[in-house]
Amino acid sequence: MNPKVMILLGSASDFKIAEKAIDILEQLEIPYDLRVASAHRTHEKVKKIVLESTHRGVEVFIGIAGLAAHLPGMIAANTHRPVVGVPVDVKVGGIDALFASSQMPFPAPVATVGIDRGDNGAILAAQIMGIYDEDIRARVSKLRQGFYHKVKRDETQLLNNLQGNFYTPGELEVDEIPEEGSVSPSSPDSHDPLISVIPGSYSDMKIAKKTTMFLDRMNISYDMNVISPIRYPEKFEEYMARMNDVKLFIAISGLSAHVTGAVVALSDKPVIGVPCPMRLGGMDALLSMVNMPPGVPVGTVGVANGGNGAILAAEMLSIGDKTIEAKLKRLKSKSPELQ
């Protein structure tokens, strides 16, 4: 059994974060390997691990590092496979590692998840593999339902202990989630778009056009709809239902970036987030996208980097599509070792 996920740690001290990822991969029955290699202190070791792992069939890399956290970026520089970055809180709350992981230049994206969120890193890796593996996708769906049930149990415990003279619980009918393990099979219709691109507003279209320009260049089909889950919640849910058969989503949004959260709440497919710099240089959107709770990861790229959103999507799709893989390599790679 060959590993499908390679976990690279910048330091052995990052293992406590890696344990969160390992626990998820064990639950999902996904074979993985783990190595410790520093981007700065063992440069050649990192390169060798990444190149050999790519050739041997590793489908997703997870880079876990703190401080300057150049490890995920160095992985991305040496492979055409998707790289998930997990920033670690060593100093300044992990913000240094978050920026180093997410703010990558084109065309070397890192799908960055929240600080210390090794669990979400592994879930995102599994979602990526689930694009073409229905068994993995079913197990991810069941895992996510477990998070739902945990919230329900926590609510019951909290309410049972709640005391107050004016506490007046009402009767609310809340729809239950689908049966565990239920996954809608992908449609065989070749005319269905592979990707749904969702800008939250027309002010995000400049970034969205950067994304679609590169999707067009690689002949990757997509649907694009400008729709806000805040202003038009019912229309948003209707649109998400129509996009049930896409392989993944790219959500593009500024400010508090509710678009990514709304998408990931309604789909178990991978979600790529592209923050837009409407205020505060885009830091509000970046933090809102990346710091998702356990079970609902968003693979976030750099502020305004719509091109990297497209490249990351192509990397995900190329795992099961040799045509996209060939086009991606031509566009991305300058190294003959990756040809």
SEPAMI-460508 format. One record per residue: x, y, z of N, C-alpha, C in turn; residue in one letter; residue number from 1. Coordinates in pm, whole numbers. Layout:
N
SITE      n.x      n.y      n.z     ca.x     ca.y     ca.z      c.x      c.y      c.z   residu   num
SITE        X        Y        Z        X        Y        Z        X        Y        Z        A   NUM
...
//
This chain:
339
SITE      n.x      n.y      n.z     ca.x     ca.y     ca.z      c.x      c.y      c.z   residu   num
SITE       85     -119        0        0        0        0       88      124        0        M     1
SITE       78      204     -104      157      325     -115       84      443      -50        N     2
SITE      158      535       13       93      651       75       33      743      -31        P     3
SITE      -84      796        1     -150      892      -86     -135     1035      -37        K     4
SITE      -99     1050       91      -77     1181      151       62     1182      213        V     5
SITE      138     1285      185      269     1303      250      260     1423      343        M     6
SITE      286     1400      472      288     1507      571      433     1545      597        I     7
SITE      464     1670      577      598     1720      604      592     1821      719        L     8
SITE      679     1800      819      687     1891      932      815     1972      924        L     9
SITE      806     2101      950      925     2184      952     1013     2157     1072        G    10
SITE      953     2103     1178     1025     2072     1302      950     1963     1375        S    11
SITE     1022     1881     1451      956     1777     1531      862     1837     1634        A    12
SITE      884     1962     1671      796     2028     1768      657     2053     1710        S    13
SITE      641     2040     1578      511     2058     1514      427     1931     1518        D    14
SITE      479     1825     1579      409     1696     1572      273     1699     1640        F    15
SITE      257     1783     1743      127     1788     1811       17     1835     1716        K    16
SITE       54     1919     1619      -43     1962     1517      -62     1851     1414        I    17
SITE       47     1782     1381       37     1671     1286      -50     1559     1340        A    18
SITE      -50     1540     1472     -134     1435     1531     -281     1455     1499        E    19
SITE     -324     1581     1490     -463     1609     1453     -492     1559     1312        K    20
SITE     -396     1581     1221     -412     1534     1084     -409     1381     1077        A    21
SITE     -317     1322     1151     -303     1177     1152     -431     1111     1201        I    22
SITE     -491     1167     1305     -614     1110     1359     -725     1109     1253        D    23
SITE     -735     1217     1176     -837     1223     1071     -807     1122      960        I    24
SITE     -683     1115      916     -648     1022      808     -669      877      852        L    25
SITE     -642      847      978     -669      712     1029     -819      683     1026        E    26
SITE     -899      777     1069    -1044      757     1067    -1095      736      924        Q    27
SITE    -1035      807      828    -1080      800      690    -1012      688      611        L    28
SITE     -922      615      677     -855      500      617     -776      540      491        E    29
SITE     -705      652      502     -624      703      392     -477      681      425        I    30
SITE     -402      606      343     -261      582      371     -178      709      359        P    31
SITE      -86      727      452       -6      850      457      135      817      502        Y    32
SITE      224      912      478      361      905      527      392     1037      596        D    33
SITE      497     1038      677      533     1161      750      684     1172      757        L    34
SITE      733     1294      734      876     1322      743      897     1458      809        R    35
SITE     1014     1477      869     1054     1606      925     1165     1662      838        V    36
SITE     1143     1780      782     1243     1841      694     1222     1992      693        A    37
SITE     1326     2066      714     1319     2212      721     1348     2274      585        S    38
SITE     1263     2369      547     1284     2439      420     1415     2515      419        A    39
SITE     1461     2561      535     1580     2643      542     1705     2564      579        H    40
SITE     1689     2466      669     1805     2393      720     1834     2265      644        R    41
SITE     1733     2208      578     1753     2084      499     1684     2100      364        T    42
SITE     1725     2202      292     1661     2238      165     1657     2120       68        H    43
SITE     1769     2055       47     1776     1947      -52     1693     1827       -9        E    44
SITE     1685     1803      121     1602     1692      169     1456     1714      134        K    45
SITE     1408     1836      155     1269     1867      122     1245     1844      -27        V    46
SITE     1333     1897     -109     1316     1883     -254     1314     1736     -296        K    47
SITE     1403     1656     -240     1411     1515     -276     1284     1441     -233        K    48
SITE     1237     1468     -112     1115     1403      -64      997     1436     -154        I    49
SITE      984     1563     -191      869     1606     -271      874     1546     -411        V    50
SITE      990     1552     -476     1002     1499     -611      977     1348     -614        L    51
SITE     1040     1275     -522     1023     1130     -520      880     1091     -483        E    52
SITE      821     1162     -389      683     1132     -349      586     1156     -464        S    53
SITE      607     1264     -539      522     1292     -654      530     1180     -756        T    54
SITE      651     1137     -787      669     1031     -887      611      898     -839        H    55
SITE      607      878     -708      557      751     -653      407      750     -629        R    56
SITE      338      859     -662      193      856     -657      127      927     -540        G    57
SITE      203     1002     -460      139     1084     -357       48     1185     -425        V    58
SITE      -74     1197     -376     -173     1282     -441     -185     1420     -377        E    59
SITE     -162     1428     -247     -173     1555     -176      -60     1565      -73        V    60
SITE       -1     1681      -63      100     1710       39       38     1799      147        F    61
SITE       76     1774      271       39     1862      381      167     1914      445        I    62
SITE      187     2045      440      304     2108      499      265     2177      629        G    63
SITE      330     2138      738      297     2192      870      421     2263      926        I    64
SITE      410     2393      949      527     2469      993      485     2598     1061        A    65
SITE      573     2647     1150      550     2774     1216      656     2876     1179        G    66
SITE      653     2991     1248      747     3101     1221      738     3146     1075        L    67
SITE      852     3153     1005      848     3198      866      773     3102      776        A    68
SITE      767     2974      812      680     2874      749      691     2873      596        A    69
SITE      813     2864      546      831     2855      401      818     2713      349        H    70
SITE      801     2616      439      794     2476      398      681     2448      300        L    71
SITE      555     2488      327      450     2459      229      479     2519       91        P    72
SITE      534     2640       90      567     2704      -36      677     2632     -112        G    73
SITE      776     2581      -39      883     2507     -104      831     2376     -162        M    74
SITE      738     2314      -91      675     2193     -146      605     2228     -277        I    75
SITE      526     2336     -275      450     2377     -393      541     2410     -512        A    76
SITE      662     2456     -482      756     2491     -589      811     2368     -660        A    77
SITE      796     2250     -599      859     2130     -653      761     2020     -690        N    78
SITE      631     2052     -696      533     1951     -736      417     2017     -808        T    79
SITE      347     1938     -889      224     1986     -951      102     1931     -877        H    80
SITE      125     1861     -766       15     1812     -684      -27     1920     -584        R    81
SITE     -154     1917     -540     -199     2019     -445     -128     2011     -311        P    82
SITE     -101     2126     -255      -32     2136     -126     -124     2207      -28        V    83
SITE     -146     2143       86     -225     2202      194     -129     2253      300        V    84
SITE     -143     2379      336      -55     2438      437     -126     2454      571        G    85
SITE      -60     2409      678     -113     2426      813      -15     2514      892        V    86
SITE      -47     2641      910       41     2729      989       33     2695     1137        P    87
SITE      145     2706     1207      155     2669     1348      182     2793     1432        V    88
SITE      114     2801     1544      132     2913     1636      258     2890     1720        D    89
SITE      368     2952     1680      492     2949     1759      515     3086     1821        V    90
SITE      502     3191     1741      512     3329     1787      397     3409     1726        K    91
SITE      371     3525     1780      271     3623     1732      140     3558     1687        V    92
SITE       98     3457     1760      -31     3393     1733      -37     3313     1605        G    93
SITE       77     3288     1544       80     3211     1419       51     3292     1295        G    94
SITE       33     3424     1310        3     3509     1194      119     3509     1096        I    95
SITE      243     3506     1147      359     3502     1057      355     3378      968        D    96
SITE      325     3263     1028      318     3139      951      200     3140      854        A    97
SITE       88     3198      897      -30     3207      810        1     3287      684        L    98
SITE       63     3403      701       96     3485      585      198     3415      495        F    99
SITE      300     3350      555      403     3284      476      344     3171      393        A   100
SITE      244     3102      447      183     2990      377       87     3036      268        S   101
SITE        4     3134      299     -103     3172      206      -57     3268       97        S   102
SITE       35     3358      129       69     3466       35      177     3421      -65        Q   103
SITE      148     3314     -136      243     3260     -233      231     3328     -368        M   104
SITE      343     3342     -439      337     3402     -574      277     3303     -674        P   105
SITE      226     3356     -783      177     3274     -894      297     3211     -965        F   106
SITE      291     3085    -1007      183     2988     -996      217     2876     -898        P   107
SITE      234     2909     -772      269     2809     -670      176     2823     -550        A   108
SITE       48     2787     -567      -48     2808     -458      -31     2708     -345        P   109
SITE      -67     2752     -227      -79     2664     -110     -220     2681      -56        V   110
SITE     -292     2572      -43     -428     2574       12     -417     2582      163        A   111
SITE     -416     2703      215     -389     2725      357     -516     2711      440        T   112
SITE     -505     2637      550     -616     2625      645     -581     2704      771        V   113
SITE     -665     2698      872     -647     2780      989     -526     2743     1073        G   114
SITE     -485     2836     1156     -369     2819     1243     -391     2700     1337        I   115
SITE     -296     2608     1337     -298     2486     1421     -408     2387     1381        D   116
SITE     -471     2406     1267     -583     2321     1228     -534     2203     1143        R   117
SITE     -455     2114     1206     -412     1994     1137     -527     1906     1097        G   118
SITE     -635     1907     1176     -753     1828     1142     -817     1877     1011        D   119
SITE     -832     2008      999     -890     2061      875     -797     2040      755        N   120
SITE     -666     2042      779     -573     2013      671     -595     1874      615        G   121
SITE     -615     1777      703     -637     1640      659     -774     1624      594        A   122
SITE     -875     1691      647    -1008     1682      586    -1006     1741      446        I   123
SITE     -938     1855      428     -927     1914      295     -853     1821      200        L   124
SITE     -745     1759      247     -673     1662      163     -764     1549      120        A   125
SITE     -847     1500      212     -940     1392      180    -1048     1439       82        A   126
SITE    -1096     1561       99    -1194     1615        5    -1136     1622     -136        Q   127
SITE    -1010     1661     -145     -944     1668     -275     -939     1530     -340        I   128
SITE     -896     1429     -263     -892     1293     -317    -1032     1240     -346        M   129
SITE    -1131     1288     -270    -1268     1246     -291    -1330     1298     -420        G   130
SITE    -1263     1392     -488    -1314     1440     -616    -1333     1323     -713        I   131
SITE    -1239     1229     -711    -1244     1115     -802    -1259      981     -730        Y   132
SITE    -1271      982     -597    -1283      859     -521    -1409      868     -435        D   133
SITE    -1517      803     -481    -1644      813     -411    -1639      750     -272        E   134
SITE    -1555      647     -253    -1545      586     -120    -1489      683      -18        D   135
SITE    -1384      756      -57    -1327      855       34    -1428      966       60        I   136
SITE    -1495     1008      -45    -1592     1116      -28    -1704     1074       68        R   137
SITE    -1748      948       60    -1852      899      151    -1803      901      296        A   138
SITE    -1676      864      315    -1621      863      450    -1605     1006      503        R   139
SITE    -1568     1099      415    -1558     1240      457    -1696     1291      498        V   140
SITE    -1798     1257      418    -1934     1300      450    -1979     1247      585        S   141
SITE    -1948     1122      613    -1983     1062      742    -1908     1132      856        K   142
SITE    -1781     1164      832    -1702     1234      933    -1762     1370      964        L   143
SITE    -1799     1442      860    -1858     1575      879    -1989     1567      956        R   144
SITE    -2065     1463      932    -2190     1445     1006    -2162     1424     1155        Q   145
SITE    -2047     1364     1185    -2007     1348     1324    -1989     1481     1394        G   146
SITE    -1935     1580     1321    -1922     1715     1379    -2060     1775     1406        F   147
SITE    -2154     1748     1315    -2292     1797     1336    -2350     1739     1464        Y   148
SITE    -2333     1609     1482    -2390     1544     1600    -2322     1593     1729        H   149
SITE    -2192     1626     1718    -2123     1680     1836    -2184     1813     1877        K   150
SITE    -2213     1900     1780    -2277     2028     1811    -2413     2005     1877        V   151
SITE    -2486     1906     1824    -2617     1876     1879    -2607     1826     2024        K   152
SITE    -2509     1739     2050    -2489     1690     2187    -2449     1803     2281        R   153
SITE    -2358     1890     2232    -2314     2003     2315    -2431     2095     2347        D   154
SITE    -2519     2117     2249    -2636     2203     2272    -2726     2142     2379        E   155
SITE    -2751     2012     2368    -2838     1945     2464    -2782     1956     2606        T   156
SITE    -2650     1934     2618    -2588     1942     2750    -2596     2084     2806        Q   157
SITE    -2571     2182     2720    -2576     2321     2765    -2716     2359     2810        L   158
SITE    -2817     2326     2730    -2954     2365     2762    -3006     2294     2886        L   159
SITE    -2963     2170     2906    -3006     2097     3025    -2953     2160     3153        N   160
SITE    -2840     2229     3141    -2780     2294     3259    -2814     2442     3270        N   161
SITE    -2891     2493     3174    -2922     2636     3172    -3029     2668     3276        L   162
SITE    -3002     2768     3356    -3098     2810     3459    -3126     2958     3445        Q   163
SITE    -3248     2996     3467    -3285     3137     3460    -3435     3151     3477        G   164
SITE    -3477     3254     3546    -3620     3272     3572    -3700     3298     3446        N   165
SITE    -3635     3356     3346    -3708     3393     3225    -3665     3312     3103        F   166
SITE    -3589     3207     3128    -3553     3117     3017    -3678     3044     2972        Y   167
SITE    -3715     3064     2844    -3840     3009     2790    -3811     2937     2660        T   168
SITE    -3778     2808     2667    -3746     2734     2545    -3868     2719     2455        P   169
SITE    -3849     2746     2327    -3957     2731     2230    -3947     2599     2157        G   170
SITE    -4054     2561     2092    -4057     2438     2012    -4010     2472     1871        E   171
SITE    -3894     2420     1833    -3838     2447     1701    -3822     2317     1626        L   172
SITE    -3866     2315     1501    -3848     2199     1415    -3726     2224     1327        E   173
SITE    -3621     2146     1351    -3497     2161     1275    -3476     2036     1192        V   174
SITE    -3457     2055     1062    -3437     1942      972    -3309     1869     1009        D   175
SITE    -3315     1738     1009    -3197     1658     1034    -3113     1649      907        E   176
SITE    -2986     1617      923    -2898     1598      808    -2928     1464      743        I   177
SITE    -2883     1438      618    -2908     1311      553    -2847     1195      630        P   178
SITE    -2890     1075      597    -2835      957      661    -2684      953      645        E   179
SITE    -2614      904      747    -2469      900      744    -2420      818      626        E   180
SITE    -2318      872      561    -2255      801      451    -2323      822      317        G   181
SITE    -2434      897      314    -2503      917      188    -2431     1022      107        S   182
SITE    -2400      987      -18    -2329     1079     -106    -2394     1073     -243        V   183
SITE    -2428     1189     -296    -2486     1191     -429    -2377     1161     -531        S   184
SITE    -2397     1060     -617    -2294     1028     -716    -2278     1139     -816        P   185
SITE    -2156     1153     -866    -2130     1256     -966    -2203     1225    -1096        S   186
SITE    -2252     1326    -1161    -2324     1307    -1286    -2228     1269    -1398        S   187
SITE    -2269     1175    -1484    -2182     1136    -1594    -2187     1232    -1712        P   188
SITE    -2271     1333    -1704    -2288     1426    -1815    -2159     1506    -1835        D   189
SITE    -2096     1488    -1951    -1969     1555    -1979    -1985     1706    -1998        S   190
SITE    -2111     1752    -2010    -2132     1895    -2031    -2144     1972    -1900        H   191
SITE    -2151     1901    -1789    -2156     1970    -1660    -2023     2041    -1635        D   192
SITE    -2027     2162    -1579    -1901     2230    -1548    -1826     2156    -1438        P   193
SITE    -1694     2163    -1443    -1612     2100    -1340    -1604     2185    -1214        L   194
SITE    -1613     2317    -1231    -1591     2410    -1120    -1704     2512    -1116        I   195
SITE    -1743     2549     -996    -1831     2664     -977    -1749     2778     -918        S   196
SITE    -1748     2891     -986    -1678     3011     -940    -1784     3108     -888        V   197
SITE    -1772     3147     -761    -1876     3230     -698    -1816     3358     -641        I   198
SITE    -1822     3470     -715    -1788     3599     -654    -1905     3644     -567        P   199
SITE    -1873     3705     -452    -1979     3748     -361    -2049     3874     -406        G   200
SITE    -1982     3955     -489    -2042     4078     -538    -1971     4118     -667        S   201
SITE    -2030     4214     -738    -1969     4258     -864    -1836     4329     -841        Y   202
SITE    -1815     4380     -721    -1686     4442     -691    -1574     4338     -684        S   203
SITE    -1609     4209     -675    -1509     4102     -673    -1476     4049     -812        D   204
SITE    -1540     4106     -915    -1527     4049    -1049    -1387     4065    -1107        M   205
SITE    -1316     4169    -1069    -1181     4186    -1121    -1093     4067    -1082        K   206
SITE    -1105     4021     -958    -1030     3905     -912    -1084     3779     -977        I   207
SITE    -1218     3771     -990    -1279     3652    -1051    -1233     3634    -1195        A   208
SITE    -1214     3744    -1268    -1172     3733    -1407    -1029     3681    -1419        K   209
SITE     -945     3710    -1318     -811     3652    -1316     -821     3500    -1303        K   210
SITE     -915     3457    -1221     -935     3313    -1201     -983     3247    -1330        T   211
SITE    -1087     3301    -1389    -1144     3238    -1508    -1051     3247    -1629        T   212
SITE     -966     3348    -1633     -871     3359    -1744     -780     3237    -1749        M   213
SITE     -732     3193    -1631     -643     3078    -1629     -719     2947    -1643        F   214
SITE     -844     2942    -1596     -925     2824    -1622     -949     2809    -1771        L   215
SITE     -976     2920    -1839     -992     2917    -1984     -865     2870    -2053        D   216
SITE     -752     2917    -2006     -625     2880    -2068     -600     2729    -2059        R   217
SITE     -648     2667    -1951     -630     2523    -1934     -751     2442    -1980        M   218
SITE     -847     2512    -2045     -968     2447    -2097    -1045     2371    -1990        N   219
SITE    -1054     2430    -1872    -1130     2371    -1762    -1267     2439    -1757        I   220
SITE    -1372     2360    -1767    -1507     2416    -1772    -1551     2466    -1635        S   221
SITE    -1629     2572    -1634    -1674     2630    -1508    -1805     2703    -1528        Y   222
SITE    -1876     2722    -1421    -1992     2809    -1415    -1956     2925    -1324        D   223
SITE    -2001     3045    -1357    -1975     3159    -1268    -2105     3233    -1243        M   224
SITE    -2131     3259    -1114    -2253     3329    -1076    -2220     3423     -961        N   225
SITE    -2253     3550     -979    -2232     3649     -873    -2354     3644     -782        V   226
SITE    -2333     3597     -659    -2447     3583     -569    -2399     3588     -425        I   227
SITE    -2471     3663     -343    -2434     3680     -203    -2524     3595     -114        S   228
SITE    -2465     3514      -26    -2548     3437       68    -2610     3524      176        P   229
SITE    -2560     3646      191    -2615     3738      292    -2734     3814      234        I   230
SITE    -2720     3868      114    -2827     3947       54    -2937     3859       -5        R   231
SITE    -2898     3744      -60    -2995     3657     -128    -2978     3512      -82        Y   232
SITE    -3008     3483       44    -2981     3349       97    -3057     3237       25        P   233
SITE    -3183     3260       -9    -3260     3155      -75    -3207     3129     -216        E   234
SITE    -3175     3235     -290    -3118     3217     -423    -2984     3146     -416        K   235
SITE    -2907     3178     -312    -2776     3114     -296    -2793     2963     -275        F   236
SITE    -2885     2924     -189    -2907     2782     -165    -2959     2712     -290        E   237
SITE    -3044     2779     -366    -3094     2722     -491    -2979     2702     -590        E   238
SITE    -2890     2798     -597    -2775     2785     -686    -2685     2670     -644        Y   239
SITE    -2659     2658     -516    -2575     2549     -467    -2636     2414     -500        M   240
SITE    -2767     2403     -492    -2835     2278     -527    -2815     2246     -675        A   241
SITE    -2818     2348     -759    -2798     2325     -903    -2655     2284     -934        R   242
SITE    -2561     2326     -850    -2420     2295     -871    -2375     2167     -800        M   243
SITE    -2468     2080     -771    -2438     1958     -695    -2334     1870     -763        N   244
SITE    -2324     1874     -896    -2237     1782     -968    -2101     1841    -1006        D   245
SITE    -2072     1965     -965    -1937     2017     -991    -1837     1945     -902        V   246
SITE    -1710     1951     -940    -1606     1883     -863    -1557     1965     -745        K   247
SITE    -1559     2098     -760    -1511     2184     -652    -1562     2326     -672        L   248
SITE    -1542     2408     -570    -1588     2547     -572    -1471     2642     -551        F   249
SITE    -1477     2757     -618    -1386     2868     -591    -1471     2986     -550        I   250
SITE    -1458     3028     -424    -1537     3139     -372    -1447     3261     -357        A   251
SITE    -1494     3374     -409    -1413     3496     -417    -1488     3608     -347        I   252
SITE    -1428     3663     -241    -1504     3757     -160    -1414     3845      -76        S   253
SITE    -1463     3966      -48    -1393     4057       42    -1468     4072      172        G   254
SITE    -1425     4167      252    -1484     4196      382    -1485     4072      471        L   255
SITE    -1601     4036      529    -1605     3921      620    -1614     3789      546        S   256
SITE    -1621     3792      414    -1605     3673      330    -1698     3559      369        A   257
SITE    -1827     3591      382    -1924     3487      417    -1947     3387      304        H   258
SITE    -1907     3420      183    -1934     3331       71    -1869     3194       93        V   259
SITE    -1742     3194      133    -1674     3065      152    -1742     2984      262        T   260
SITE    -1778     3048      371    -1843     2977      480    -1977     2920      438        G   261
SITE    -2052     2995      356    -2181     2947      310    -2165     2829      215        A   262
SITE    -2064     2833      129    -2042     2723       36    -2003     2596      111        V   263
SITE    -1907     2608      202    -1858     2489      272    -1966     2430      364        V   264
SITE    -2061     2513      406    -2170     2463      489    -2269     2379      408        A   265
SITE    -2272     2401      276    -2372     2336      192    -2315     2230      100        L   266
SITE    -2185     2204      108    -2124     2106       18    -2009     2036       88        S   267
SITE    -1988     1909       51    -1871     1837      103    -1759     1833       -1        D   268
SITE    -1773     1909     -110    -1668     1920     -211    -1560     2018     -163        K   269
SITE    -1439     2011     -219    -1336     2108     -181    -1377     2251     -213        P   270
SITE    -1341     2342     -125    -1370     2484     -144    -1240     2561     -139        V   271
SITE    -1213     2636     -246    -1097     2725     -252    -1144     2866     -226        I   272
SITE    -1076     2936     -137    -1113     3073     -106    -1011     3172     -159        G   273
SITE    -1060     3277     -225     -975     3385     -274    -1021     3515     -208        V   274
SITE     -946     3565     -109     -987     3689      -42     -961     3812     -129        P   275
SITE    -1051     3909     -119    -1038     4033     -198    -1008     4151     -107        C   276
SITE     -921     4244     -152     -877     4355      -67     -970     4476      -72        P   277
SITE    -1090     4462      -18    -1183     4574      -18    -1154     4671       97        M   278
SITE    -1114     4617      211    -1078     4697      328     -957     4631      394        R   279
SITE     -883     4706      471     -775     4653      554     -676     4569      474        L   280
SITE     -659     4601      347     -568     4526      263     -610     4383      238        G   281
SITE     -735     4351      269     -785     4215      250     -759     4123      367        G   282
SITE     -700     4175      476     -671     4089      591     -798     4039      657        M   283
SITE     -905     4121      657    -1031     4076      716    -1085     3956      640        D   284
SITE    -1083     3962      505    -1132     3851      424    -1044     3728      439        A   285
SITE     -913     3748      442     -820     3636      456     -845     3561      587        L   286
SITE     -853     3634      697     -873     3570      827    -1009     3504      837        L   287
SITE    -1111     3567      778    -1245     3511      781    -1252     3380      703        S   288
SITE    -1180     3373      591    -1181     3252      508    -1104     3138      571        M   289
SITE     -986     3169      622     -892     3063      658     -922     3001      794        V   290
SITE     -969     3081      888     -985     3032     1025    -1122     2970     1048        N   291
SITE    -1149     2863      973    -1276     2792      983    -1272     2692     1098        M   292
SITE    -1389     2660     1157    -1393     2562     1266    -1366     2421     1216        P   293
SITE    -1343     2327     1307    -1313     2189     1265    -1425     2129     1180        P   294
SITE    -1385     2060     1075    -1480     1989      989    -1517     2060      861        G   295
SITE    -1491     2190      853    -1534     2266      735    -1418     2353      683        V   296
SITE    -1315     2290      626    -1198     2367      582    -1224     2445      454        P   297
SITE    -1153     2555      442    -1146     2631      317     -999     2643      281        V   298
SITE     -961     2595      163     -824     2608      116     -802     2748       63        G   299
SITE     -742     2834      145     -733     2977      114     -600     3012       49        T   300
SITE     -607     3088      -60     -486     3137     -126     -467     3284      -89        V   301
SITE     -367     3348     -148     -333     3484     -111     -435     3587     -153        G   302
SITE     -428     3703      -88     -519     3813     -116     -509     3854     -263        V   303
SITE     -622     3858     -330     -635     3901     -469     -568     3808     -569        A   304
SITE     -524     3691     -525     -451     3602     -615     -546     3503     -683        N   305
SITE     -631     3557     -771     -724     3472     -844     -655     3370     -932        G   306
SITE     -536     3406     -983     -460     3311    -1064     -422     3187     -986        G   307
SITE     -378     3205     -861     -343     3090     -780     -466     3007     -744        N   308
SITE     -582     3071     -733     -705     2995     -712     -730     2899     -826        G   309
SITE     -707     2946     -950     -725     2862    -1068     -621     2751    -1074        A   310
SITE     -496     2784    -1045     -390     2682    -1048     -417     2574     -944        I   311
SITE     -458     2615     -825     -489     2519     -720     -603     2427     -762        L   312
SITE     -705     2483     -824     -816     2402     -873     -767     2300     -977        A   313
SITE     -680     2345    -1067     -626     2254    -1168     -543     2143    -1105        A   314
SITE     -467     2177    -1001     -388     2075     -931     -479     1969     -870        E   315
SITE     -590     2013     -813     -685     1918     -755     -745     1828     -862        M   316
SITE     -787     1887     -972     -851     1811    -1079     -753     1720    -1151        L   317
SITE     -626     1759    -1155     -527     1683    -1233     -497     1546    -1172        S   318
SITE     -536     1525    -1046     -513     1394     -984     -582     1284    -1064        I   319
SITE     -699     1315    -1119     -772     1214    -1195     -792     1248    -1340        G   320
SITE     -722     1347    -1391     -741     1389    -1531     -605     1419    -1592        D   321
SITE     -558     1328    -1677     -425     1342    -1737     -417     1460    -1834        K   322
SITE     -528     1494    -1897     -527     1608    -1990     -503     1738    -1914        T   323
SITE     -575     1756    -1803     -555     1875    -1720     -415     1873    -1661        I   324
SITE     -368     1756    -1622     -233     1745    -1565     -128     1794    -1664        E   325
SITE     -140     1753    -1790      -42     1794    -1890      -45     1945    -1912        A   326
SITE     -164     2003    -1919     -175     2148    -1939     -122     2224    -1817        K   327
SITE     -150     2170    -1700     -102     2233    -1578       50     2234    -1573        L   328
SITE      111     2121    -1608      257     2114    -1607      318     2215    -1702        K   329
SITE      261     2226    -1822      314     2321    -1920      303     2465    -1868        R   330
SITE      193     2494    -1800      172     2631    -1752      257     2660    -1629        L   331
SITE      266     2562    -1541      327     2588    -1411      476     2560    -1403        K   332
SITE      519     2449    -1461      651     2398    -1427      760     2450    -1519        S   333
SITE      870     2492    -1457      990     2529    -1530     1097     2420    -1516        K   334
SITE     1071     2323    -1430     1171     2221    -1400     1153     2099    -1488        S   335
SITE     1259     2052    -1558     1247     1932    -1641     1219     1808    -1559        P   336
SITE     1247     1813    -1427     1221     1697    -1343     1071     1671    -1325        E   337
SITE      989     1772    -1353      845     1756    -1337      775     1735    -1470        L   338
SITE      848     1726    -1577      785     1710    -1707      753     1564    -1734        Q   339
//
